[in-house]
Amino acid sequence: MHDQFDQLEPESMLREITELEGRIGELRQAAGMPEPDLRATLDAALVELELALAALRTMGSEQGPEQGGSAAAENERRVLRTVFQDAPVPLFLLDRSSSVRRVNRQAATLLGVSAGYVSGKQFAAFCDLATRAALRSQLAAVVRTGRRRRVQVRFLGRERGIDAVVTLARVWIRGEPDPMVVVAAGAAGPPQGGDGATRARPAGQDAAGERDAREPADGKRAAAKPATGKQPAKGAVVPPQSPPESRPERPGARRADPERTAAERTAAEEARAERAAPPKVAPTQGVPAGDDETVATMVHRMDVLATACELLLDEPVFNETVAVRRCARLLAAELADWAFVDLVGHGGPVISGSGGATAADAAPLLRRQVAMGPDDERSVEAARMLEDLEPVQGTLPHTVFITRQGTLRPHVEDLESLGVCPDGQPVCAKIGATSVLCVPIEDGERCLGTITLTASGDYGPFDLMDLGVAQRLGRYLALVIRASRLYRRRAEVADTLQAGLLPKTLPAIPGASVAARYLTATHGSAEVGGDFYDVFRTEDGWGLILGDVCGKGEEAAAVTATARHCARLAARWKSAPGDVLGVVNEALLDEDRFVTAVMAGLTLETERVLVSLGVAGHPPAVVVRADGVIRSAARGGVPLGLFEDFEPGLDGLELSVGDTLVLHSDGVLDACDLQRQEFGQERLLETLAAHAKDTPEGMLAAVERALVDFCDGDLRDDVSMLALRVEAPSLD
């Protein structure tokens, strides 16, 4: 038997066509979602086709709602209102556009919200994304045909998704120009007979309302929320309960991060599993269980904040990228399914004061830094795409950044609030987001960006407590970012000054090749180091010098410049390295810092180089013979700038073709591993001997690799090295 459709006025037909176009678009999006319920979507599409055909057949006819009443109509309405409120099953009253006009107490209890919060919102916003499009089509069919329908849905409860079967019935209310729909929710189960029974539940859920491994586990955000402590009424929908030990692990607890190794991921997962379990609060005698769960929820939020502090402050040198990724990973593991962090570029505009940036900015102010989601293959692919999707004007992150006001949307109605993917699908539909919150990253003076969190209905919507935790984390992250950028600016200044203390290029020495290496200490890299080296002409040949000023900073840089340029100038009229160092010593007597240095004077001859060495309290030079034999030159002398009667250590040697002279600072020898053992002279000599056949550049690179591997990249002092090799004469 065919459904009986209402006849439409011409103006109503235009509205019907517009609404039909919108519902068809939603059905297309639902079909493209992860794990779509194609059967429910097909049923809804057939319903839309029937509605379109019936509308065409009845266009032009006139029929109005049944009119009439009685003297007792007002009394009946009061009785019906009382029955509606006190009914033992959840009831929703919807208008023609599916917006909630009124709910009874059981419906508000089912969703875990107040009746006033539900009113005015789309009914489909309280159902999971997989069934929204099909549900809207079924609601439209009920409004048009007047025939009751039963639909299986999944409500977004306060703690977790709740499977239910809703009965949709059209009603006419006196004084209302359009029909309305009453929705009654019952316990999930197979639809009972009749042509109107329709399945609209997501894939992976059987007819009894049970779900597969996607069922939420204990120990997550929603599982720690307080229970109401009320007994459900007979026939009311109740959330599915299962023993904690039988619930599978929450999907997406392991976050995709290609930068981490397998071992790091395993360690992070174990640590996250420990943090994820809600604190076990022993029941207190005489205290309701709901209060214990409230305490557990608060303790869990405090643990998240404490963990965030540890992660953000654990980096010895402030690193913005590391801090952002750590924060996103923590939020995605503990509070949400997806976490997005958007920041203003280093040179971009920053919102100061209480907002006030114009909304007319054409280019997006924010840049997506990280999108952290579940670790399955589909989500990893989506994360790559979402990291390239900028939060443009009109999206929630952009609005929060402009206004500097955190926003909580427990039930998402506008699926495009986070933007639209390149394929036209809304971001919320792409990642299954039914609840969203967004907070500014501000340090008290400026807004640097936003943090956006999304959750699905399996764990309940976000609440004000989640918003408060996210706002506090946004403040912490902003302080770390501000310190990181200040530190980076200081480091850039230090690098600029340091570059001015070292030669930009090394001169070419006839019959020899020269190479140099300089490594900045990982600790205190924002300060100018005291190491220096130089290669220059002398009165009768060439000179090499390498030194180390005591201390760091601007004062040390001034002494470094004095020592280097004084040696270069003195070598113009003094040929002996000892005499040159004596002149430098006199120049540094008025300084508050001393300098250690080693200088080599080179006299070039055919196929050999005569070397005279002067040492001022510095590690001795090293000679690597062509056959791999290692020799250390003499050490001795006192540092420059301490005493007037300066006496350098002197030595002389001869270099043949293939021999290499290596000068180095004490940063090479003093580098330590995790057990505080020094790299030392022996390891240096062994490394040089093993690479005796390499070029001078290759030898120094080998020492650098050995040094970095030994100390695990943690250099406590600057490192400088200078090498010269005698080359065979060319035929030119």
KAVENCOR-V623107 format. One record per residue. RES is the residue in three letters. SS is DSSP state (H for helix, E for strand, C for the rest). Layout:
[[RES | SS] [RES | SS]]
This chain:
[[MET | C] [HIS | C] [ASP | C] [GLN | C] [PHE | C] [ASP | C] [GLN | C] [LEU | C] [GLU | C] [PRO | H] [GLU | H] [SER | H] [MET | H] [LEU | H] [ARG | H] [GLU | H] [ILE | H] [THR | H] [GLU | H] [LEU | H] [GLU | H] [GLY | H] [ARG | H] [ILE | H] [GLY | H] [GLU | H] [LEU | H] [ARG | H] [GLN | H] [ALA | H] [ALA | H] [GLY | C] [MET | C] [PRO | C] [GLU | C] [PRO | C] [ASP | C] [LEU | H] [ARG | H] [ALA | H] [THR | H] [LEU | H] [ASP | H] [ALA | H] [ALA | H] [LEU | H] [VAL | H] [GLU | H] [LEU | H] [GLU | H] [LEU | H] [ALA | H] [LEU | H] [ALA | H] [ALA | H] [LEU | H] [ARG | H] [THR | H] [MET | C] [GLY | C] [SER | C] [GLU | C] [GLN | C] [GLY | C] [PRO | C] [GLU | C] [GLN | C] [GLY | C] [GLY | C] [SER | C] [ALA | C] [ALA | C] [ALA | H] [GLU | H] [ASN | H] [GLU | H] [ARG | H] [ARG | H] [VAL | H] [LEU | H] [ARG | H] [THR | H] [VAL | H] [PHE | H] [GLN | H] [ASP | H] [ALA | C] [PRO | C] [VAL | C] [PRO | E] [LEU | E] [PHE | E] [LEU | E] [LEU | E] [ASP | C] [ARG | C] [SER | C] [SER | C] [SER | E] [VAL | E] [ARG | E] [ARG | E] [VAL | E] [ASN | C] [ARG | H] [GLN | H] [ALA | H] [ALA | H] [THR | H] [LEU | H] [LEU | H] [GLY | C] [VAL | C] [SER | C] [ALA | H] [GLY | H] [TYR | H] [VAL | H] [SER | C] [GLY | C] [LYS | C] [GLN | E] [PHE | H] [ALA | H] [ALA | H] [PHE | H] [CYS | E] [ASP | C] [LEU | H] [ALA | H] [THR | H] [ARG | H] [ALA | H] [ALA | H] [LEU | H] [ARG | H] [SER | H] [GLN | H] [LEU | H] [ALA | H] [ALA | H] [VAL | H] [VAL | H] [ARG | H] [THR | H] [GLY | C] [ARG | C] [ARG | C] [ARG | E] [ARG | E] [VAL | E] [GLN | E] [VAL | E] [ARG | E] [PHE | E] [LEU | E] [GLY | C] [ARG | C] [GLU | C] [ARG | C] [GLY | E] [ILE | E] [ASP | E] [ALA | E] [VAL | E] [VAL | E] [THR | E] [LEU | E] [ALA | E] [ARG | E] [VAL | E] [TRP | C] [ILE | C] [ARG | C] [GLY | C] [GLU | C] [PRO | C] [ASP | C] [PRO | C] [MET | E] [VAL | E] [VAL | E] [VAL | E] [ALA | E] [ALA | E] [GLY | E] [ALA | E] [ALA | C] [GLY | C] [PRO | C] [PRO | C] [GLN | C] [GLY | C] [GLY | C] [ASP | C] [GLY | C] [ALA | E] [THR | E] [ARG | E] [ALA | C] [ARG | C] [PRO | C] [ALA | C] [GLY | C] [GLN | E] [ASP | C] [ALA | C] [ALA | C] [GLY | C] [GLU | C] [ARG | E] [ASP | C] [ALA | C] [ARG | C] [GLU | C] [PRO | C] [ALA | C] [ASP | C] [GLY | C] [LYS | C] [ARG | C] [ALA | H] [ALA | H] [ALA | H] [LYS | C] [PRO | C] [ALA | C] [THR | C] [GLY | C] [LYS | C] [GLN | C] [PRO | C] [ALA | C] [LYS | C] [GLY | C] [ALA | C] [VAL | C] [VAL | C] [PRO | C] [PRO | C] [GLN | C] [SER | C] [PRO | C] [PRO | H] [GLU | H] [SER | H] [ARG | C] [PRO | C] [GLU | C] [ARG | C] [PRO | C] [GLY | C] [ALA | C] [ARG | C] [ARG | E] [ALA | C] [ASP | C] [PRO | C] [GLU | C] [ARG | C] [THR | C] [ALA | H] [ALA | H] [GLU | H] [ARG | H] [THR | H] [ALA | H] [ALA | H] [GLU | H] [GLU | H] [ALA | H] [ARG | H] [ALA | H] [GLU | H] [ARG | H] [ALA | H] [ALA | C] [PRO | C] [PRO | C] [LYS | C] [VAL | C] [ALA | C] [PRO | C] [THR | C] [GLN | C] [GLY | C] [VAL | C] [PRO | C] [ALA | H] [GLY | H] [ASP | H] [ASP | H] [GLU | H] [THR | H] [VAL | H] [ALA | H] [THR | H] [MET | H] [VAL | H] [HIS | H] [ARG | H] [MET | H] [ASP | H] [VAL | H] [LEU | H] [ALA | H] [THR | H] [ALA | H] [CYS | H] [GLU | H] [LEU | H] [LEU | H] [LEU | H] [ASP | C] [GLU | C] [PRO | C] [VAL | C] [PHE | C] [ASN | C] [GLU | H] [THR | H] [VAL | H] [ALA | H] [VAL | H] [ARG | H] [ARG | H] [CYS | H] [ALA | H] [ARG | H] [LEU | H] [LEU | H] [ALA | H] [ALA | H] [GLU | H] [LEU | C] [ALA | C] [ASP | C] [TRP | E] [ALA | E] [PHE | E] [VAL | E] [ASP | E] [LEU | E] [VAL | E] [GLY | C] [HIS | C] [GLY | C] [GLY | C] [PRO | C] [VAL | C] [ILE | E] [SER | E] [GLY | C] [SER | C] [GLY | C] [GLY | C] [ALA | C] [THR | C] [ALA | C] [ALA | C] [ASP | C] [ALA | C] [ALA | C] [PRO | C] [LEU | C] [LEU | E] [ARG | E] [ARG | E] [GLN | E] [VAL | E] [ALA | E] [MET | E] [GLY | C] [PRO | E] [ASP | C] [ASP | C] [GLU | H] [ARG | H] [SER | H] [VAL | H] [GLU | H] [ALA | H] [ALA | H] [ARG | H] [MET | H] [LEU | H] [GLU | H] [ASP | C] [LEU | C] [GLU | C] [PRO | C] [VAL | C] [GLN | C] [GLY | C] [THR | C] [LEU | H] [PRO | H] [HIS | H] [THR | H] [VAL | H] [PHE | H] [ILE | H] [THR | H] [ARG | C] [GLN | C] [GLY | C] [THR | E] [LEU | E] [ARG | E] [PRO | C] [HIS | C] [VAL | C] [GLU | C] [ASP | C] [LEU | C] [GLU | C] [SER | C] [LEU | C] [GLY | C] [VAL | E] [CYS | C] [PRO | C] [ASP | C] [GLY | C] [GLN | C] [PRO | E] [VAL | H] [CYS | H] [ALA | H] [LYS | H] [ILE | H] [GLY | C] [ALA | C] [THR | C] [SER | E] [VAL | E] [LEU | E] [CYS | E] [VAL | E] [PRO | E] [ILE | E] [GLU | E] [ASP | C] [GLY | C] [GLU | C] [ARG | E] [CYS | E] [LEU | E] [GLY | E] [THR | E] [ILE | E] [THR | E] [LEU | E] [THR | E] [ALA | E] [SER | C] [GLY | H] [ASP | H] [TYR | H] [GLY | C] [PRO | C] [PHE | C] [ASP | C] [LEU | H] [MET | H] [ASP | H] [LEU | H] [GLY | H] [VAL | H] [ALA | H] [GLN | H] [ARG | H] [LEU | H] [GLY | H] [ARG | H] [TYR | H] [LEU | H] [ALA | H] [LEU | H] [VAL | H] [ILE | H] [ARG | H] [ALA | H] [SER | H] [ARG | H] [LEU | H] [TYR | H] [ARG | H] [ARG | H] [ARG | H] [ALA | H] [GLU | H] [VAL | H] [ALA | H] [ASP | H] [THR | H] [LEU | H] [GLN | H] [ALA | H] [GLY | H] [LEU | C] [LEU | C] [PRO | C] [LYS | C] [THR | C] [LEU | C] [PRO | C] [ALA | C] [ILE | C] [PRO | C] [GLY | C] [ALA | E] [SER | E] [VAL | E] [ALA | E] [ALA | E] [ARG | E] [TYR | E] [LEU | E] [THR | C] [ALA | C] [THR | C] [HIS | C] [GLY | C] [SER | C] [ALA | C] [GLU | C] [VAL | C] [GLY | C] [GLY | C] [ASP | E] [PHE | E] [TYR | E] [ASP | E] [VAL | E] [PHE | E] [ARG | E] [THR | C] [GLU | C] [ASP | C] [GLY | C] [TRP | E] [GLY | E] [LEU | E] [ILE | E] [LEU | E] [GLY | E] [ASP | E] [VAL | E] [CYS | C] [GLY | C] [LYS | C] [GLY | C] [GLU | H] [GLU | H] [ALA | H] [ALA | H] [ALA | H] [VAL | H] [THR | H] [ALA | H] [THR | H] [ALA | H] [ARG | H] [HIS | H] [CYS | H] [ALA | H] [ARG | H] [LEU | H] [ALA | H] [ALA | C] [ARG | C] [TRP | C] [LYS | C] [SER | C] [ALA | C] [PRO | H] [GLY | H] [ASP | H] [VAL | H] [LEU | H] [GLY | H] [VAL | H] [VAL | H] [ASN | H] [GLU | H] [ALA | H] [LEU | H] [LEU | C] [ASP | C] [GLU | C] [ASP | C] [ARG | C] [PHE | C] [VAL | E] [THR | E] [ALA | E] [VAL | E] [MET | E] [ALA | E] [GLY | E] [LEU | E] [THR | E] [LEU | E] [GLU | E] [THR | C] [GLU | C] [ARG | E] [VAL | E] [LEU | E] [VAL | E] [SER | E] [LEU | E] [GLY | E] [VAL | E] [ALA | E] [GLY | C] [HIS | C] [PRO | C] [PRO | C] [ALA | C] [VAL | E] [VAL | E] [VAL | E] [ARG | C] [ALA | C] [ASP | C] [GLY | C] [VAL | C] [ILE | E] [ARG | E] [SER | E] [ALA | C] [ALA | C] [ARG | C] [GLY | C] [GLY | C] [VAL | C] [PRO | C] [LEU | E] [GLY | C] [LEU | C] [PHE | C] [GLU | C] [ASP | C] [PHE | C] [GLU | C] [PRO | C] [GLY | E] [LEU | E] [ASP | E] [GLY | E] [LEU | E] [GLU | E] [LEU | E] [SER | E] [VAL | C] [GLY | C] [ASP | C] [THR | E] [LEU | E] [VAL | E] [LEU | E] [HIS | E] [SER | C] [ASP | H] [GLY | H] [VAL | H] [LEU | H] [ASP | H] [ALA | C] [CYS | E] [ASP | C] [LEU | C] [GLN | C] [ARG | C] [GLN | C] [GLU | E] [PHE | C] [GLY | H] [GLN | H] [GLU | H] [ARG | H] [LEU | H] [LEU | H] [GLU | H] [THR | H] [LEU | H] [ALA | H] [ALA | H] [HIS | C] [ALA | C] [LYS | C] [ASP | C] [THR | C] [PRO | H] [GLU | H] [GLY | H] [MET | H] [LEU | H] [ALA | H] [ALA | H] [VAL | H] [GLU | H] [ARG | H] [ALA | H] [LEU | H] [VAL | H] [ASP | H] [PHE | H] [CYS | H] [ASP | C] [GLY | C] [ASP | C] [LEU | C] [ARG | C] [ASP | C] [ASP | C] [VAL | E] [SER | E] [MET | E] [LEU | E] [ALA | E] [LEU | E] [ARG | E] [VAL | E] [GLU | C] [ALA | C] [PRO | C] [SER | C] [LEU | C] [ASP | C]]
